[in-house]
């Protein structure tokens, strides 16, 4: 029957997604074996156990790590102390318009488009990356291309549609050759990000990559030092994990990322 085939296709897509992001457990076809928490031993395309009864989806909660203890605490300045009248901007659209006209650092000279961020203005989860790449500079949208597709899959694996979150970057213009933003560039852009956090008022922030984590937390530490704790950013719990682009280069980081995002997901339910 067509509906049975459609349902089977749905489960196969789900299981492929779990293996792609390094999910802890998957169902495999009869005669195959999974490796449990470390990921599947076989990457063969999974098949439903029977056309009439596909396997139940594995919940993201299964095997999720416990919520770790507190980390760093960062206080945000009041809106009226953000400078340049940012505190008077009361919508994300107004902030985006200010960003589009910004010339506070040298990145403005080489941009095609600013990338202020996108998503729900009342998102419970806010994601912060480093800065736009070439495709983002062309489109004016954050996290498009292969890394963006993987990010969408990661969000879907914990039951969160991409359109329900707000996604932003530390810097809103593309650094040349996708290099790491310089300190003066990050400093110039941070007030925009702070105002976005104040307007969205998320329940949880997920920092994607070391640059985003260092900029938000105001420290110079490795990603390994900043992971494994729940930091506080203006009173909002902040979890640090790997950037999706890094997962494309090193699949070994998918499993720890899977743990990090499940910690963030648990915090959303508090």
N, C-alpha and C positions, 0 to 999 in steps of 0.2 A: 504494500500500500504506500502511496506517496508520503503520507504523514509519518509512517514508520521510518522510511528512508531519511526524511528530513530530521527526525529526532536522532537517528543514528549518526548523521552527519554533524549534528550539534555536539554530541558527546565526543566524537572524534576530534573536532576542532578544540573543544575544551581541554582534552588530554594532551594534544599537541602543544597547546599554550602552556600548560603546566610544565612540560618537559623543557620548553624553550626558556622559561624564566627560572628554571631550577627548582620547581616546586618539590616539596618533600615527598609526596606519594602520588603514584598514578596507577590506574588499572591497565593491565596489559592483556593481550589476547591469551587464550588458554595455552598452556605450555611454556609461557614466558614468565620471568621472575623479575620483581622489582627490588631495588636496593634499599627501600625504606627511606630514612631521613636524608641520606646522602644523594638521592636522585636515582633515576632508573638505570638498570644495567643494560637494557636494550632500548635502542631508539627506533625500533620497528614501528610502523604505523599501527596504533592501537585499533582493535576491532571490538564492537559491542559483543557481549556474551551471547546474546540472541537477538534477532531483529525485533522481537516483541518486548524484550525487557533489557534495555541498555543499563549499564551499571549506574548506581547512584553517584552523584558528583562528590568528590572529596572536599569537605569544607576546609577553608583556609585555617580554621581554628585548630584542626587536628595536627598535633605536634608543634604548635606555635610556641615560641620561647616566652618565658615570663617577662613581664615589664621590668626593665632594669631600674636601678636607683637614680637619684638626681645627679645632674652634672652641673654645668655652669649656669649662672643666672645673669641675664642681660636686661637692664631696664631701658625702655624706650623713652626718649624725650617727649614731653607733651606736644600736642599738635601745634600749638602756637610757638614752639621753639624749634620747629623743623627748619625754619629759614625760608626765604624767598616766597613767603605767603602760602606755602604748601598746606598749612593748617586750615586755610580758608576753602580749599578744594574739597567739596563734600561728595564727589562721586568719582568712581574709577575712570569714567570717560573724561572728566575734567583733568585728572592726573595724566591720562594718556595724551591729551592735547598739550599740556605743559611739557611733557617729555618730547613730543614731536617738534617743539620749537627750541629745545635745549641745545646750548652750545657751551656748556660748562667745562667740557674737556675735549681733548683732541680727537676722540672717537667720532665726534659729530661731523668732522670734515670728510670722512671716508664712507659714511653710511649711505645706503640707498633708502632704507626705511628704519625707523625706530621700531623696537619690539617691546612695547610696554607690558605685555602679558595678556592673557585671555582666560575666560572661564566664568563661573558663577560669581556674582558680586556678594553672595551670601554663603560661600563655600565653607564647609566644615574643615576641609583639608586644603592646605595651600602648599604648593611645591615651588621650590626656589632652586634654579640652576645657576650656572656661571655667567653665560652671555650668549648672544645669538651667534649662529654659524652662518655659512654662505646662504643656505636655503632660507633660513629665518630672515636674513637681511633682504632677500628678494621678496619674500611674502609678507613680512611684518608680523609673522606669527611665531610663537615659541614652540620648540620641540616638534619640528616636522622632520620628515625623512626617516631613516632607519631607527635612529635613537628615539624619535617620537613615537614610532610604531611600537617599539618595545615598551616604552613607558605606558602607552595605552593598554597593552597586554598586561603589564604588571598591575595596573589599577583594576582592570577587569577581573584579575585573579583573586582580588580581595573584595569583589562585589561593588566596586565604585566606578561608575561611568566617568569617562574623562570630562564630559561636559559639566559634571557636578562639582569639579574642583576648580581652583584658580591656580594658574601656572605663570610664574614670572621668573626673571633673571636678576642677578645682582646688577649687571650693567645692561643698559637698554639699546646699545649700539654694538655692532660687531667689531671686536678687536681684529686688527690686520692678521691674516694667516691663522685666524682662530687662536691666537696666543692667549695666555692668561692675562686678565686685566691688570694693569698697573695700579699701585696703591692709590694714586691721585684720581684715577678713573673710577675705581670702586667707591672712593670717598665722595666723589661728585654725585654719583648715582644713588647712594644708599638712602638719602632722604626720600626719594621717590618710593623705594621699596618699603621704607618704614611707614609712609603714609598709606600705601596699599594694604599693609598688614592692619593698620588702624581702621581702615574702611571695611575690609572684608571681615575682620574679627573672626578668624578661623579658630576651630577647636584644637587643631594640630598643624604644625609646620613640618614638612619633610625637606631637609636640605640635601640636594643632589650633588655630591662631589665635595672635594676638599676646599676648593675656592669658595663655593657658596657657604660652607660651614664656617670657614675662617672669617669671611666677611660678616656674616650674621653675628658670630660670637665674639668677634674682635680679638682673636688669638692667632698665633702661628703654631699650629700643631698638626700632626699627621692625621689622616683620616682614621687610622687605627686607634689613635688616642681619643678621638671625638666620638667614635661609634660606641655602642654599648652603654649609653647613658641617656636619660631624658633631661635635656637641657630646658631652660626656661627663657623664652624670648618675649619680653614685655608681658609676662604672665601666661604666654602660650607655650604648651609643651612642644619641644623641638627635637626631632629625631634625625640623625645623620646617617646617610648611606652613600653607596656608590652612584656615580652618574651613569645613566643608561648607555652612553657612548663607551664608557669604560668596560661595561659588560660585553659589548660587541667585540672588544679587543681581547678580553680575558674572561672566558666563560667560568673560570673558577670562582669568580666573584658573584655569580648568580645566586648561589645558596645563601651566603651571608646577606645579600640584598633582600632575598625572600624573607629572611628572619626579620630584618629591619622594618620592612613594610608591614609585616604582620604585627610588629610592636606598635607601629603608628596606627594600624587599624584597631587594635585593642584600645588604644587611648581614645579613639573616636567614640567608643561605646561607653566610656566612663560617664 
